[in-house]
Amino acid sequence: MMLSTSSFFAILGAAIAAWVFGAAYYMPLGKVWLAAQGRTMAEMQAANANKSAAAKAFPFVLSFVCEIIMAWTMYGLLFHTGNFSARAGLISGLIIWFGFILTTVAVNNAYPGRKLMLTVLDSAHWLGALLIIGAIVGGFGG
């Protein structure tokens, strides 16, 4: 798989855009997301009270690293299909989301009996992230 400078920047740009999207998506939905987990803001604050700054930052760093991996994987998929375009990236993102992300989130939330709203919120976030990644990598990565 040939990575050029432009594809590296497309991968990094896609990961940054998806990460920013996640922040913008969850900020207004914070209370709804907590309620879907059956938690309150006070419980979250208490759970985080004794954590170090590094421990508090870890989920955000992990999210970004995982989005880099997702963007690099999208690049590999589009490279192997030989079809770099924003349209191909969007379609690939939708297929990946429907076949792997939605199904995984649904199963992972069903077994512990989590609310359906949590699946809706989290899987919708990943749909947006994959569409952004696909459009950017497809449009600029080839």
ZIPEWO-V805910 format. One record per residue. N is the residue number from 0. PHI is phi in degrees with one decimal (NA if undefined). Layout:
n=N phi=PHI
n=N phi=PHI
//
This chain:
n=0 phi=NA
n=1 phi=-86.6
n=2 phi=-103.3
n=3 phi=-95.3
n=4 phi=-60.4
n=5 phi=-66.3
n=6 phi=-70.6
n=7 phi=-61.4
n=8 phi=-68.0
n=9 phi=-65.6
n=10 phi=-63.8
n=11 phi=-64.7
n=12 phi=-63.2
n=13 phi=-65.0
n=14 phi=-65.1
n=15 phi=-63.2
n=16 phi=-62.4
n=17 phi=-67.1
n=18 phi=-66.0
n=19 phi=-64.6
n=20 phi=-57.4
n=21 phi=-59.0
n=22 phi=-64.2
n=23 phi=-65.9
n=24 phi=-70.3
n=25 phi=-81.5
n=26 phi=-56.6
n=27 phi=-74.8
n=28 phi=-100.4
n=29 phi=-54.8
n=30 phi=-68.4
n=31 phi=-65.9
n=32 phi=-64.0
n=33 phi=-62.7
n=34 phi=-62.7
n=35 phi=-65.4
n=36 phi=-87.3
n=37 phi=76.6
n=38 phi=-122.0
n=39 phi=-117.1
n=40 phi=-62.0
n=41 phi=-61.6
n=42 phi=-64.7
n=43 phi=-64.4
n=44 phi=-63.7
n=45 phi=-64.9
n=46 phi=-66.1
n=47 phi=-94.4
n=48 phi=-57.9
n=49 phi=-99.0
n=50 phi=-82.3
n=51 phi=-73.5
n=52 phi=-60.6
n=53 phi=-64.5
n=54 phi=-66.0
n=55 phi=-70.1
n=56 phi=-79.6
n=57 phi=-50.6
n=58 phi=-60.5
n=59 phi=-71.3
n=60 phi=-66.0
n=61 phi=-59.0
n=62 phi=-57.4
n=63 phi=-66.4
n=64 phi=-60.3
n=65 phi=-65.2
n=66 phi=-71.7
n=67 phi=-64.0
n=68 phi=-62.4
n=69 phi=-61.6
n=70 phi=-66.5
n=71 phi=-65.4
n=72 phi=-65.4
n=73 phi=-60.9
n=74 phi=-57.9
n=75 phi=-61.7
n=76 phi=-62.6
n=77 phi=-67.6
n=78 phi=-61.3
n=79 phi=-74.9
n=80 phi=-87.1
n=81 phi=70.0
n=82 phi=-133.0
n=83 phi=-94.5
n=84 phi=-158.5
n=85 phi=-60.5
n=86 phi=-62.0
n=87 phi=-62.9
n=88 phi=-65.9
n=89 phi=-63.3
n=90 phi=-63.2
n=91 phi=-63.6
n=92 phi=-60.6
n=93 phi=-64.7
n=94 phi=-65.9
n=95 phi=-61.0
n=96 phi=-60.1
n=97 phi=-65.8
n=98 phi=-80.8
n=99 phi=-121.4
n=100 phi=-76.5
n=101 phi=-56.1
n=102 phi=-66.0
n=103 phi=-66.9
n=104 phi=-60.9
n=105 phi=-61.6
n=106 phi=-66.3
n=107 phi=-62.3
n=108 phi=-87.2
n=109 phi=-72.4
n=110 phi=-61.3
n=111 phi=-82.6
n=112 phi=75.3
n=113 phi=-71.0
n=114 phi=-67.1
n=115 phi=-57.5
n=116 phi=-60.0
n=117 phi=-65.4
n=118 phi=-63.3
n=119 phi=-61.1
n=120 phi=-63.3
n=121 phi=-69.8
n=122 phi=-70.7
n=123 phi=-65.9
n=124 phi=-60.3
n=125 phi=-69.1
n=126 phi=-61.8
n=127 phi=-59.3
n=128 phi=-61.7
n=129 phi=-70.0
n=130 phi=-66.3
n=131 phi=-64.0
n=132 phi=-59.9
n=133 phi=-61.9
n=134 phi=-64.5
n=135 phi=-72.9
n=136 phi=-66.0
n=137 phi=-65.9
n=138 phi=-78.1
n=139 phi=-122.5
n=140 phi=-91.2
n=141 phi=-83.0
//
